[in-house]
Amino acid sequence: MFSRFKWLGAGLCFLILNFSGIAQNGDLPYRLSDSEIRQLLHTINSQSEHFRHSLDSSLDKSRLDDTRREDDINAYMKAFEKETDRLKDRFDHHKSVAADVQSVLDRANSIERFVRRHPLSERAQSDWSNLRASLDQLSAAYNVSWSWDRYAAAPEAGPDVPFRLNDKEVARILERVEKQADKFRSSVDSSLDRSRLNGTSREDDINSYMKEFEKETKHLRDRFDHHKSVAADVQAVLDRAARIDQFSRRYPLSERARREWAALKTDLDELATAYNVSWRWNVAG
């Protein structure tokens, strides 16, 4: 039993250190890996059980024992546990979205109000504080803007937007971006060789834009493979893509090149959604 709690503690320490390091660097982790989310949900479940036990013990020794207030907090805990189980199930089936996390936090907020209004033991207060910290990490992972006094979903956080695409889905998007970039590079080279831009500084410009785009795409892929990719990495890719989009609007390219670029833009839109980067080509370009 001791070794089990020691393992859980080590996992929690890892998550806290990971988030602390990110906070110091100023990068919000919109893309935690599946294993990190799974560990966080496991930690929340364990901490919820600890709080449930310490809460029961505290209430049994207080003036709230066998009162309607005790019935209230038991109902809040039951509703919270039901929503956390539902979130875990939807995560396991690659369907979890910000609205699922919002529902968990709504139930947790009812518990928070109770804890603030009624005296609990030091142990129960400590267990709730630990659980709250993990719920804060969960809200950040799904981009739910949250405070325990006042909260709301982020403006972009529609209930059906999957802020938590699983690792395989994001990997597939990145693979499509890389392959489509190669196709566009080939078609734009062919198009320019047959145009009045061949051998001009404008051709040098688009080659430079493509080189920078490919460099940032490779950097993103490397960061993703090492579970370190954040929204800023995707933003860097999109910023370079915007220059290419400006070029394609100003200068005539072949129908094939325009078709390949349109397909690449679609893949980049999916990438922006996966990392919750608000992006519009008509503004960027």
C-alpha positions in Angstrom: 0.0 0.0 0.0 2.8 2.4 0.9 4.6 1.8 -2.4 1.3 2.5 -4.3 0.9 5.9 -2.6 4.6 6.6 -3.1 4.1 6.0 -6.8 1.0 8.2 -6.9 2.9 10.9 -5.1 5.8 10.7 -7.6 3.3 11.1 -10.5 1.7 14.1 -8.9 5.1 15.7 -8.3 6.0 15.2 -11.9 2.8 16.9 -13.0 3.3 19.8 -10.6 6.9 20.3 -11.7 5.9 20.1 -15.3 3.2 22.7 -15.0 5.4 24.9 -12.8 8.2 24.9 -15.4 5.8 25.8 -18.1 4.3 28.6 -16.1 7.7 30.1 -15.5 8.4 30.0 -19.3 5.0 31.7 -20.0 3.8 29.0 -22.4 0.4 27.5 -21.7 0.4 23.7 -22.5 -2.6 23.4 -24.8 -1.3 20.0 -25.9 -0.4 17.7 -23.1 0.2 14.1 -24.2 -2.4 11.4 -23.7 -0.3 9.7 -21.0 0.0 13.0 -19.1 -3.7 13.6 -19.3 -4.4 10.0 -18.2 -2.0 10.4 -15.3 -3.7 13.7 -14.3 -7.2 12.0 -14.4 -5.8 9.1 -12.3 -4.4 11.6 -9.7 -7.8 13.5 -9.6 -9.6 10.2 -8.9 -7.2 9.3 -6.1 -7.3 12.7 -4.5 -11.1 12.7 -4.7 -11.1 9.4 -2.7 -8.8 10.9 -0.1 -10.9 14.0 0.2 -14.1 11.9 0.5 -12.6 9.9 3.4 -11.3 13.0 5.3 -14.5 14.9 4.6 -16.6 12.0 6.0 -14.4 11.8 9.1 -14.5 15.6 9.6 -18.3 15.8 9.3 -18.9 12.8 11.7 -17.1 14.8 14.4 -18.8 18.1 13.7 -22.2 19.7 14.4 -23.1 19.0 10.8 -23.3 15.3 11.4 -26.8 13.9 10.3 -28.0 17.4 9.1 -29.2 18.6 5.8 -25.8 20.3 5.2 -24.2 16.8 5.3 -26.7 15.6 2.8 -25.9 18.5 0.6 -22.1 17.9 0.5 -22.7 14.2 -0.1 -24.9 15.0 -3.0 -22.2 17.5 -4.3 -19.5 14.8 -4.0 -21.7 12.2 -5.8 -22.4 14.6 -8.7 -18.7 15.5 -8.9 -17.6 11.8 -8.9 -20.2 11.0 -11.6 -18.9 13.8 -13.9 -15.2 12.8 -13.4 -16.1 9.2 -14.3 -17.9 10.5 -17.4 -14.9 12.6 -18.4 -12.5 9.6 -17.9 -14.8 7.5 -20.1 -15.0 10.1 -22.8 -11.2 10.6 -22.7 -10.7 6.8 -23.1 -12.9 6.9 -26.2 -11.1 10.0 -27.6 -14.3 12.2 -27.2 -13.5 14.5 -24.3 -14.0 18.2 -24.9 -13.8 21.4 -22.9 -17.5 21.1 -22.0 -16.8 17.8 -20.2 -14.2 19.5 -18.1 -16.5 22.5 -17.5 -19.1 20.1 -16.1 -16.6 18.6 -13.7 -15.5 22.1 -12.5 -19.2 23.1 -12.1 -19.6 20.3 -9.6 -16.3 21.1 -7.9 -17.5 24.7 -7.5 -20.4 23.5 -5.4 -18.0 21.7 -3.1 -15.8 24.7 -2.9 -18.6 26.9 -1.7 -19.4 24.3 1.0 -15.8 24.2 2.1 -15.7 28.0 2.4 -18.9 28.2 4.4 -18.4 25.3 6.9 -15.4 24.4 9.1 -13.7 21.2 8.2 -10.7 19.4 9.7 -7.2 20.4 8.7 -6.7 17.1 6.9 -10.0 17.6 4.9 -8.9 21.2 4.0 -5.5 20.0 2.9 -7.0 17.1 0.8 -9.4 19.6 -0.9 -6.5 22.0 -1.6 -4.6 19.2 -3.4 -7.6 18.2 -5.4 -8.2 21.8 -6.4 -4.6 22.2 -7.7 -5.1 19.2 -10.0 -8.4 20.6 -11.2 -6.6 23.8 -12.1 -4.2 21.8 -14.2 -7.1 20.0 -15.9 -8.8 23.3 -16.8 -5.5 24.5 -18.3 -5.1 21.3 -20.3 -8.5 21.8 -21.9 -8.2 25.6 -22.1 -11.1 26.3 -19.8 -10.6 29.7 -18.3 -11.3 29.1 -14.6 -11.1 30.7 -11.2 -12.7 29.5 -8.1 -14.4 32.9 -7.5 -15.5 33.5 -11.0 -15.1 31.4 -14.1 -16.2 31.1 -17.7 -15.3 29.1 -20.8 -12.7 30.8 -23.0 -14.4 32.8 -25.9 -13.3 30.2 -28.4 -14.4 27.3 -26.3 -17.5 26.2 -28.0 -19.1 23.0 -26.4 -18.4 20.8 -29.4 -14.8 21.9 -30.1 -12.4 19.0 -29.3 -9.6 20.8 -27.5 -8.2 17.4 -26.6 -7.5 15.6 -29.8 -5.5 12.5 -29.0 -1.9 12.1 -29.9 -2.5 9.9 -32.9 -5.0 12.4 -34.4 -2.5 15.3 -33.9 0.3 13.1 -35.4 -1.9 12.4 -38.4 -2.5 16.2 -38.9 1.2 16.9 -38.7 2.0 14.1 -41.2 -0.6 15.6 -43.6 0.9 19.0 -43.2 4.4 17.7 -44.0 3.3 15.7 -47.0 1.1 18.5 -48.4 3.9 21.0 -47.9 6.1 18.8 -50.1 3.5 18.6 -52.8 3.0 22.4 -52.7 6.8 23.0 -52.9 7.0 20.9 -56.0 4.0 22.5 -57.7 5.1 26.0 -56.9 8.6 25.4 -58.2 7.1 24.1 -61.5 4.8 27.1 -61.7 7.5 29.7 -61.1 9.8 28.1 -63.6 7.2 28.8 -66.3 6.3 32.3 -65.2 7.7 35.8 -65.5 8.9 35.4 -61.8 11.5 32.9 -62.7 15.0 34.1 -61.7 13.7 37.2 -60.0 13.8 38.4 -56.4 10.1 37.4 -56.0 11.1 33.8 -56.6 13.8 34.2 -54.0 11.2 35.5 -51.6 8.8 32.6 -51.9 11.7 30.1 -51.6 12.7 31.9 -48.4 9.2 31.8 -47.1 8.9 28.0 -47.8 12.3 27.4 -46.2 11.2 29.2 -43.0 7.8 27.4 -43.0 9.5 24.0 -43.4 11.9 24.8 -40.6 9.1 25.8 -38.2 7.1 22.7 -39.2 10.1 20.5 -38.4 10.6 22.3 -35.1 6.9 21.7 -34.2 7.1 18.0 -35.1 10.2 17.6 -33.0 8.6 19.3 -30.0 5.4 17.2 -30.4 7.4 14.0 -30.5 9.0 15.0 -27.2 5.7 16.0 -25.7 6.7 19.7 -25.4 4.6 21.3 -28.2 2.5 24.4 -27.2 0.3 26.9 -29.0 3.3 29.2 -29.6 4.9 26.5 -31.7 1.9 26.2 -33.9 1.5 30.0 -34.1 5.1 30.2 -35.5 4.2 27.7 -38.2 1.1 29.7 -39.1 2.9 33.0 -39.2 5.3 31.6 -41.8 2.3 30.2 -43.7 0.7 33.6 -43.8 3.6 35.0 -45.8 3.2 32.2 -48.3 -0.6 33.0 -48.5 0.2 36.7 -49.1 2.5 35.7 -52.0 -0.1 33.3 -53.5 -2.7 36.1 -53.5 -0.4 38.7 -55.1 1.3 36.6 -57.8 -0.2 34.2 -60.4 0.5 30.6 -59.8 -0.6 27.5 -61.7 -4.0 25.9 -61.0 -2.2 22.9 -59.5 -0.1 25.1 -57.2 -3.2 26.9 -56.0 -5.0 23.6 -55.4 -2.1 22.2 -53.4 -1.9 25.4 -51.3 -5.7 25.3 -50.6 -5.3 21.7 -49.4 -2.4 22.7 -47.2 -4.3 25.6 -45.7 -7.1 23.2 -44.7 -4.6 21.0 -42.9 -3.2 24.0 -41.1 -6.7 25.1 -40.0 -7.1 21.7 -38.4 -3.7 22.1 -36.7 -4.7 25.5 -35.3 -7.9 24.0 -33.9 -6.0 21.2 -32.3 -3.9 23.7 -30.4 -6.7 26.2 -29.9 -5.0 28.9 -31.9 -7.5 31.5 -33.1 -6.7 31.9 -36.8 -8.1 33.6 -39.9 -6.3 33.7 -43.2 -8.0 36.9 -44.4 -6.7 38.7 -41.3 -3.3 37.0 -41.2 -2.7 37.4 -44.9 
